[in-house]
Amino acid sequence: AQSVTQLDSQVPVFEEAPVELRCNYSSSVSVYLFWYVQYPNQGLQLLLKYLSGSTLVKGINGFEAEFNKSQTSFHLRKPSVHISDTAEYFCAVTVNTGFQKLVFGTGTRLLVSP
Amino acid sequence: NAGVTQTPKFQVLKTGQSMTLQCAQDMNHEYMSWYRQDPGMGLRLIHYSVGAGITDQGEVPNGYNVSRSTTEDFPLRLLSAAPSQTSVYFCASSYSGGLSGNTIYFGEGSWLTVV
């Protein structure tokens, strides 16, 4: 069975600074990987996903993530954050065969201050 | 575009009461599911459906019932609410449950408190 670990529950950062949100997964089979963002009192919105191909995936709002199979990681990065990026970010994984069942990490709260 | 619509957005229940959380999608998606979100635990799958008339249990199904009589609707029923069911509930849908890479779209959430 696969699981997802988000190593940081909260990441404080100043505006215009770079940020990396860490995600590691464990699975014995190939997986698809996702990052979702949740703004306060809203649902989840897809930021980006890795299915196959290039290991560097670009998403919305200037975010990108790199799939590293040897380290079983899928870290999310942004070179310069804005106040509006303050939100909770969830990493999720699903097995790439059969029915889609997303398994979520516990989330990382990104706090951007001026 | 309405997308995935959940009602009600907020609800307070007394222990033992029953209620139904409604979910509707207008994207002709086959796959629909319900998750609950609890602090420090991420989102956990309650039940899911791969099409009208077909449902199955997820990770935390106890205390919840579902049915899928139409493609558009996927209600979640709490038969006898317990304080442990206090949570935020999200309904989600995607084009095809058989293709694991499809984007899953989420509703805005339903905040449920059981007292």
Interface residues (C-beta under 8 A of the other chain):
Chain A: V4 S9 Y32 Y36 N41 Q42 G43 L44 Q45 L46 K49 L51 F90 T94 V95 N96 T97 G98 F99 Q100 K101 L102 F104 G105 T106 G107
Chain B: V4 Y31 Y35 G40 M41 G42 L43 R44 L45 Y48 V50 G58 F90 S94 G97 G98 L99 S100 G101 N102 T103 I104 Y105 F106 G107 E108 G109
